[in-house]
Amino acid sequence: MEYRIEHDTMGEIKVPNDKYWGAQTERSFENFKIGCEKMPKVLIYAFANLKKSLALVNNKLGKLDDIKKDAIVRACDEIIAGKFDDNFPLAVWQTGSGTQSNMNINEVIANRASEIIEGDFRKQKCVHPNDHVNMSQSSNDTFPTAMSIVAVEQVEKKLIPALDELIATFEKKVQEFKDIIKIGRTHLQDATPLTLGQEFSGYVSMLLHSKEQILSSLPTLRELAIGGTAVGTGLNAHAQLSQKVSEELSKLIGTKFISSPNKFHALTSHDAINFTHGAMKGLAANLMKIANDIRWLSSGPRCGLGELNIPENEPGSSIMPGKVNPTQCEAITMVAVQVMGNDATIGFAASQGNFELNVFKPVIIYNFLQSLDLLADAMHSFNTHCAKGIEPNHEKIAYNLHNSLMLVTALNPHIGYENAAKVAKNAHKKGISLKQSAMELGLVSEQDFDKFVDPSKMIGPNN
């Protein structure tokens, strides 16, 4: 491998000749060989959009000439297009302000912009990573701004569409299952009847609530730290920078961003992203419940509940021939557990804002984006390979319904709670039907039993 010599304020260092990064990136790359978790590419693209906006605004404010502005903008566009993905090698586990990643993108943009202007950045650099690309900025305000940008963008473009797909599937199931009466269950025990459609309508409502909770958390996440520079005072930044960059980003990305009204808050606290992730954890909890219900209801095929049939996608056992497992349910429940763990990490990290700066930024955004990616991908997979193919097992549903002792609840208004309990206990003890038990105890006639204990009249309030 060929190397070139780059320098920073600490001196000279060798850098691979085919890479566009500079000295500070190389030092971080060598000093933080920790784990395999790298800065997410979508965060890098958000950073590039931010740097592009800053170049445009600094040019309008008369601080950056047209030639450098155009070159920086072109370099940013190339980064966003994925042309330089292999030039961002840094680990999540670095300085807690994300300074090394800020300098990584500054150096790549500066060298590429110099190349655009001069032809060979290795011989001459006319664009400086600090003086031009990082003009009027600090890592302390750019990194949290990039966090906000990518969080809002990924929620809107990836998470919500995947959630909408799953909601649409369950809404169809509500209609398909609206006339199928089944036994309800509480405490894992038999309860009174409901329709399978009603049960699935609960899932739809849960997911709609999760969507509303996530979206309602976004307004404060749209408040950007940019313009706060080092400690929130805005030192070295134009007074109009923050507002103009927020407006520029809104146009570039196609979603609204605003300048944070208090930059001291924006640099030292990550309560907004913590709140949004909390809503994502709520979604994970709902998905866990739904997937658990579906795998229990599909358990069997002969010795389980067996009320639902789910798609058979792959062999389930390396030793038991013919066994098929609820693999999509298991995958999405594991994702839910991971998201809950990430929420604990984000919550603790967000609490560690000492004085003017929180220095847990990389681990916060890494875990946030991991949760978002996992939830979106898992919902898409679960929807495609499980939810769309769910079918009722009519025979098993009918069998379980008509053999449940909890249908006795319909007798409460007619013979009283205590007498109804006697009917259920007698039926259970002797292994007979509720009708036989009620008639044996002389509490109700056959005709009245058939009139009172009708599952189709037990799935809603009394008229």
Secondary structure, DSSP 8 states (H G I E B T S, - for coil): --EEEEEETTEEEEEETT----HHHHHHHHH---SS-B--HHHHHHHHHHHHHHHHHHHHTTSS-HHHHHHHHHHHHHHHTTTTGGG---BSSS-TT-HHHHHHHHHHHHHHHHHHHHS-TTT---S-IIIIITTT--HHHHHHHHHHHHHHHHIIIIIHHHHHHHHHHHHHHHHHTTT-EEEEEETTEEEEEEEHHHHHHHHHHHHHHHHHHHHHTHHHHTEE-TT-TTTSS-TTS-TTHHHHHHHHHHHHHTS--EE-S-HHHHHH--HHHHHHHHHHHHHHHHHHHHHHHHHHHT--SSSS---EE----S---SSSTT----HHHHHHHHHHHHHHHHHHHHHHHHT-EETTEES-HHHHHHHHHHHHHHHHHHHHHHHHHTGGG-EE-HHHHHHHHHT-GGGGGGGHHHH-HHHHHHHHHHHHHHT--HHHHHHHTTSS-HHHHHHH--GGGSSS---
